[in-house]
Amino acid sequence: MAAELHHFIGGSRVAGTSGRFGDVFNPATGRVEARVPLAGADEVARAVRCAAEAFPAWAATPPQRRARVMFKFKELIEREADALAAMVAAEHGKVLADAHGSLARGLEVVEFACGIAHLLKGEYAENVGTEIDSFSLRQPIGICAGITPFNFPVMVPLWMFPLAVAAGNCFILKPSEKVPSAALRLAELLSEAGLPPGVLNVVNGDAEAVDAILAAPEIGAVSFVGSSAVAEHVYATGTRAGKRVQALGGAKNHMVVMPDADLGLAADGLMGAAYGSAGERCMAVSVAVAVGDAGDRLVDTLQTRVRALKIGPATDAEAEMGPLVTAAHRARVLDYIGKGVAEGAELVVDGRDVALQGFEDGFFMGASLFDRVTPEMTIYREEIFGPVLSVVRAGDFDEALAIVNGHQYGNGAAIFTGDGDAARAFTAAAGAGMVGINVPIPVPMAFMSFGGWKRSLFGDHHIHGLEGVRFYTRLKTVTSRWPASMGSGADYVIPNLK
């Protein structure tokens, strides 16, 4: 019998009251392992009330004490790392090594948040005018919310709420209803670390919960990661309601392979970046732009490796790629492959017909490799979010750069080359928020910031790093004077500090 999950509101597990539930699958077996309550407006409102009650005391807590909660939280995540990775693998399907890797990238943000007292420091200027000083400070917004995707059940939530909470905000997290268990466990661990009730709340749900979050006037900031269509909706709806919004959308990350590149290194990079996590990454490289005579050599090198890719469940220590998250998503990816064939792309490796003994009902498929894809094709224009790599041919560097910059998405882009001039030109001109030089997945460290350009980001702020601190705080500038006398009367001209 499937387990029944819950929300986490006001520091406690709370049963769903809407009467609506969603199924949580084990993608390797295809079985329903849990039922998750889908919140309505009333449950979101309850979480908002708890956050509003907790905010004044939490905001008044010295940053150093808030940091100590983050230090303890870091310790507890490390203690629970194996269990958290197993939750991720069981509900998402990614192999355990990849689940551990994503957990580590999330933990880096918790480590960064441990320095919040330093990160919140403002500036001070003495004697900006005669006996007048000016200083700035950063203060919390109040109640913030995060809406996170299915592909990183731990990492993306950890990119949001640790910084928001450490900065003095209260937070409402709405994780993907497909992968709810890890987020609920993170909330329990943060409570164990000493976070007061109501500061972090987890509300499970679907579009109804998202719309309730966007409509709640008490919520001042919303972070989102997901598809561009939904990101645009979240941004437009949230900002129209007066909220601060950062909405990270879709991607079609390109990797340019120059003729002088180390083909073995480039092929290794493409294998991991295209097929790791079954391609269900916003930083997956789904397009290889092969320049000049690199094309034939690259495809020859790749097809052998793609055919040898080890497909299996997370419980298989030798597995390199697991199943897709749901049967519906698998069907969507299969449909894209069919469109690629119909539109004239060369399907070098066909991963559609993969069946694993003992896991026939799982959501598995093999890795697919297309060659001679053109920018007009559907598989090039749209985000597939599956284990499908397209090779596009370019005659020279300029044509390759034009292909990269002509796409609607600008999340990440990479170039593999031994030519420093080409790398420098690509760095300067690539229309993407994150660039890799001989690095296939240029995901910044926690003390930098993550985010794309064009339709990969709606809003002005990237996520985590100093950009995250700025997003979750408001700047206040104070100008002060302590006069010895009351002065000589009103001044009716704009103040000039003399």
ZAMARGU-4260 file (C-alpha; in steps of 0.2 Angstrom, whole numbers, plus 5000, padded with zeros to 4 digits):
<rodrens>
0) 5000/5000/5000 | 5007/5017/4995 | 5012/5028/5010 | 5003/5045/5012 | 5014/5060/5014
5) 5011/5077/5022 | 5015/5095/5022 | 5027/5103/5034 | 5019/5119/5042 | 5023/5128/5058
10) 5037/5116/5062 | 5026/5100/5061 | 5020/5087/5049 | 5003/5092/5043 | 4990/5081/5034
15) 4983/5087/5018 | 4965/5094/5019 | 4961/5098/5001 | 4956/5080/4997 | 4967/5080/4982
20) 4982/5069/4980 | 4996/5065/4967 | 5005/5049/4964 | 5024/5047/4968 | 5032/5034/4957
25) 5048/5024/4958 | 5053/5027/4940 | 5064/5011/4940 | 5049/5000/4944 | 5034/5010/4938
30) 5025/5007/4954 | 5017/5020/4965 | 5026/5021/4981 | 5017/5036/4989 | 5003/5048/4988
35) 5007/5066/4991 | 4993/5079/4996 | 4990/5093/4984 | 4988/5109/4993 | 4974/5121/4989
40) 4973/5140/4994 | 4968/5136/5012 | 4984/5126/5015 | 4995/5139/5007 | 4986/5152/5018
45) 4990/5142/5033 | 5008/5142/5029 | 5008/5160/5026 | 5001/5164/5043 | 5014/5153/5051
50) 5028/5162/5042 | 5020/5179/5046 | 5020/5175/5065 | 5038/5169/5065 | 5045/5183/5055
55) 5047/5197/5067 | 5057/5187/5080 | 5067/5178/5066 | 5072/5194/5058 | 5077/5202/5074
60) 5089/5187/5078 | 5107/5192/5076 | 5114/5186/5059 | 5128/5176/5068 | 5115/5166/5078
65) 5106/5163/5062 | 5122/5157/5054 | 5124/5144/5068 | 5108/5136/5063 | 5115/5134/5046
70) 5131/5127/5053 | 5121/5114/5062 | 5110/5111/5047 | 5126/5108/5036 | 5131/5095/5049
75) 5115/5086/5049 | 5114/5085/5030 | 5131/5077/5030 | 5125/5065/5043 | 5110/5061/5032
80) 5118/5061/5015 | 5116/5043/5011 | 5097/5043/5015 | 5094/5059/5006 | 5103/5053/4990
85) 5093/5037/4991 | 5077/5047/4992 | 5082/5057/4977 | 5086/5041/4967 | 5070/5032/4972
90) 5058/5046/4967 | 5068/5054/4952 | 5077/5039/4945 | 5095/5046/4944 | 5109/5035/4949
95) 5116/5036/4967 | 5132/5043/4962 | 5123/5057/4953 | 5111/5060/4967 | 5126/5062/4979
100) 5134/5074/4967 | 5119/5085/4967 | 5117/5084/4985 | 5135/5091/4987 | 5132/5105/4975
105) 5117/5110/4986 | 5127/5108/5002 | 5139/5121/4995 | 5126/5134/4996 | 5122/5130/5014
110) 5141/5132/5018 | 5140/5149/5009 | 5125/5154/5019 | 5135/5150/5035 | 5144/5167/5031
115) 5128/5177/5031 | 5134/5189/5044 | 5148/5195/5033 | 5137/5194/5017 | 5125/5206/5025
120) 5137/5220/5029 | 5134/5237/5022 | 5145/5252/5018 | 5149/5267/5029 | 5154/5284/5023
125) 5160/5297/5036 | 5157/5315/5033 | 5148/5315/5017 | 5143/5332/5022 | 5148/5343/5037
130) 5146/5331/5052 | 5134/5320/5042 | 5137/5302/5040 | 5129/5289/5028 | 5128/5270/5029
135) 5119/5256/5020 | 5112/5240/5027 | 5103/5225/5019 | 5086/5219/5028 | 5075/5204/5025
140) 5060/5205/5013 | 5048/5196/5025 | 5040/5180/5017 | 5048/5172/5002 | 5043/5157/4992
145) 5052/5144/4981 | 5044/5133/4968 | 5056/5120/4963 | 5057/5107/4949 | 5058/5088/4949
150) 5075/5085/4942 | 5085/5091/4958 | 5074/5087/4973 | 5088/5093/4985 | 5100/5104/4976
155) 5088/5117/4969 | 5078/5119/4986 | 5095/5121/4994 | 5100/5135/4981 | 5085/5145/4988
160) 5079/5143/5006 | 5096/5143/5015 | 5101/5160/5009 | 5083/5167/5012 | 5082/5160/5029
165) 5100/5165/5034 | 5096/5183/5028 | 5081/5184/5041 | 5066/5179/5030 | 5053/5166/5032
170) 5051/5154/5018 | 5037/5143/5009 | 5044/5129/4998 | 5033/5121/4985 | 5043/5106/4979
175) 5039/5096/4963 | 5024/5085/4968 | 5034/5071/4958 | 5048/5071/4971 | 5042/5078/4988
180) 5051/5067/5001 | 5068/5074/5001 | 5061/5092/5003 | 5051/5087/5018 | 5066/5078/5026
185) 5076/5094/5023 | 5063/5104/5033 | 5064/5092/5047 | 5083/5093/5048 | 5083/5112/5048
190) 5070/5111/5062 | 5082/5099/5071 | 5096/5111/5068 | 5087/5124/5079 | 5076/5134/5066
195) 5060/5141/5075 | 5043/5134/5069 | 5036/5143/5055 | 5052/5150/5047 | 5053/5136/5034
200) 5037/5128/5028 | 5035/5115/5014 | 5018/5115/5005 | 5016/5101/4992 | 5005/5104/4977
205) 5003/5107/4959 | 4997/5123/4949 | 4984/5127/4961 | 4997/5129/4975 | 5008/5139/4963
210) 4994/5151/4959 | 4990/5153/4978 | 5008/5158/4981 | 5008/5170/4967 | 4991/5178/4974
215) 4996/5179/4992 | 5000/5198/4996 | 5010/5193/5011 | 5023/5184/5000 | 5036/5197/4994
220) 5048/5187/4984 | 5046/5171/4973 | 5060/5160/4966 | 5056/5148/4953 | 5065/5135/4942
225) 5056/5125/4928 | 5051/5127/4910 | 5051/5144/4902 | 5032/5144/4899 | 5029/5142/4917
230) 5043/5153/4922 | 5036/5167/4911 | 5019/5165/4919 | 5027/5165/4937 | 5036/5181/4932
235) 5022/5190/4924 | 5009/5185/4938 | 5021/5188/4952 | 5028/5205/4947 | 5010/5211/4942
240) 5006/5208/4960 | 5021/5218/4966 | 5032/5204/4970 | 5051/5202/4967 | 5053/5187/4956
245) 5068/5177/4949 | 5061/5164/4937 | 5074/5152/4929 | 5067/5144/4913 | 5072/5131/4900
250) 5088/5128/4891 | 5096/5121/4875 | 5114/5121/4880 | 5127/5121/4866 | 5144/5114/4866
255) 5155/5120/4852 | 5169/5107/4847 | 5183/5115/4837 | 5194/5105/4825 | 5209/5107/4836
260) 5199/5101/4852 | 5205/5085/4861 | 5191/5074/4854 | 5193/5061/4868 | 5190/5075/4881
265) 5176/5083/4871 | 5167/5066/4869 | 5169/5062/4888 | 5162/5079/4892 | 5147/5077/4880
270) 5143/5059/4887 | 5142/5065/4905 | 5133/5082/4900 | 5121/5075/4888 | 5116/5058/4896
275) 5120/5061/4915 | 5104/5061/4925 | 5095/5054/4908 | 5097/5072/4901 | 5085/5079/4914
280) 5096/5094/4919 | 5094/5112/4914 | 5113/5112/4912 | 5113/5096/4901 | 5122/5099/4884
285) 5109/5094/4871 | 5117/5101/4856 | 5135/5098/4850 | 5141/5111/4837 | 5155/5102/4827
290) 5166/5114/4817 | 5174/5109/4801 | 5182/5092/4800 | 5178/5089/4819 | 5160/5083/4814
295) 5164/5066/4807 | 5177/5062/4820 | 5166/5067/4834 | 5151/5057/4829 | 5162/5042/4826
300) 5169/5043/4843 | 5152/5047/4851 | 5142/5033/4844 | 5153/5019/4851 | 5152/5027/4868
305) 5133/5030/4867 | 5130/5012/4862 | 5140/5006/4877 | 5131/5017/4890 | 5126/5006/4905
310) 5107/5009/4908 | 5100/5003/4925 | 5091/5007/4941 | 5100/5017/4955 | 5102/5001/4965
315) 5114/4995/4951 | 5132/5002/4956 | 5137/5000/4938 | 5123/5010/4930 | 5128/5026/4922
320) 5110/5032/4917 | 5094/5028/4926 | 5076/5029/4920 | 5066/5045/4916 | 5055/5052/4930
325) 5038/5047/4924 | 5029/5037/4910 | 5022/5053/4903 | 5039/5061/4902 | 5046/5046/4893
330) 5032/5046/4880 | 5036/5065/4877 | 5054/5062/4874 | 5050/5047/4863 | 5039/5058/4853
335) 5053/5071/4850 | 5064/5057/4843 | 5051/5052/4831 | 5049/5070/4826 | 5068/5071/4823
340) 5067/5056/4811 | 5052/5063/4802 | 5061/5080/4799 | 5076/5072/4792 | 5089/5071/4805
345) 5101/5056/4805 | 5097/5045/4820 | 5114/5037/4823 | 5110/5029/4839 | 5092/5024/4843
350) 5088/5023/4861 | 5070/5020/4860 | 5069/5001/4862 | 5077/4997/4878 | 5070/4985/4890
355) 5078/4979/4907 | 5075/4962/4913 | 5065/4963/4930 | 5061/4982/4926 | 5050/4980/4912
360) 5037/4992/4919 | 5050/5005/4923 | 5052/5022/4913 | 5069/5017/4905 | 5075/5022/4888
365) 5092/5022/4880 | 5103/5036/4874 | 5100/5043/4857 | 5112/5052/4846 | 5106/5063/4831
370) 5118/5069/4817 | 5116/5083/4804 | 5102/5092/4814 | 5098/5109/4808 | 5091/5124/4817
375) 5074/5123/4809 | 5071/5106/4816 | 5059/5103/4832 | 5072/5093/4841 | 5084/5108/4839
380) 5072/5122/4843 | 5063/5114/4859 | 5070/5108/4875 | 5068/5089/4875 | 5074/5086/4893
385) 5079/5068/4890 | 5094/5058/4884 | 5095/5065/4867 | 5110/5073/4859 | 5110/5083/4843
390) 5125/5086/4832 | 5124/5102/4822 | 5138/5105/4808 | 5146/5122/4806 | 5159/5127/4794
395) 5169/5139/4805 | 5170/5147/4822 | 5159/5162/4816 | 5145/5151/4810 | 5146/5140/4826
400) 5144/5156/4837 | 5130/5162/4827 | 5121/5145/4829 | 5124/5147/4848 | 5118/5165/4849
405) 5103/5162/4837 | 5094/5151/4849 | 5079/5157/4860 | 5088/5150/4876 | 5104/5156/4883
410) 5107/5146/4899 | 5124/5139/4896 | 5136/5137/4882 | 5154/5129/4881 | 5168/5128/4869
415) 5181/5114/4868 | 5197/5120/4860 | 5216/5122/4862 | 5216/5139/4854 | 5216/5153/4868
420) 5210/5166/4855 | 5195/5156/4850 | 5191/5153/4869 | 5193/5171/4873 | 5182/5177/4858
425) 5168/5164/4863 | 5169/5170/4881 | 5166/5188/4876 | 5152/5185/4863 | 5142/5169/4868
430) 5125/5174/4872 | 5123/5164/4888 | 5123/5167/4906 | 5136/5153/4910 | 5151/5149/4899
435) 5163/5134/4900 | 5180/5133/4892 | 5184/5115/4890 | 5171/5112/4904 | 5155/5105/4898
440) 5143/5109/4912 | 5149/5127/4918 | 5138/5127/4934 | 5146/5140/4945 | 5151/5137/4963
445) 5140/5143/4977 | 5150/5159/4980 | 5146/5164/4962 | 5129/5164/4954 | 5119/5153/4943
450) 5107/5160/4929 | 5105/5162/4910 | 5100/5175/4897 | 5086/5177/4885 | 5071/5165/4889
455) 5082/5155/4901 | 5079/5169/4915 | 5065/5180/4919 | 5070/5193/4931 | 5086/5203/4935
460) 5094/5191/4948 | 5103/5175/4946 | 5102/5162/4960 | 5113/5159/4975 | 5129/5168/4978
465) 5129/5186/4981 | 5115/5188/4968 | 5105/5177/4980 | 5109/5188/4995 | 5103/5203/4985
470) 5087/5195/4979 | 5082/5190/4997 | 5086/5207/5005 | 5082/5225/5002 | 5095/5239/5003
475) 5092/5253/5015 | 5103/5269/5015 | 5104/5280/5031 | 5110/5298/5032 | 5112/5304/5049
480) 5117/5320/5058 | 5118/5324/5077 | 5117/5343/5077 | 5123/5353/5092 | 5109/5365/5090
485) 5092/5366/5081 | 5099/5375/5066 | 5093/5391/5058 | 5076/5386/5050 | 5069/5377/5035
490) 5079/5375/5019 | 5068/5375/5003 | 5081/5369/4990 | 5086/5352/4987 | 5098/5347/5001
495) 5117/5349/4997 | 5128/5341/5009 | 5141/5354/5013
</rodrens>
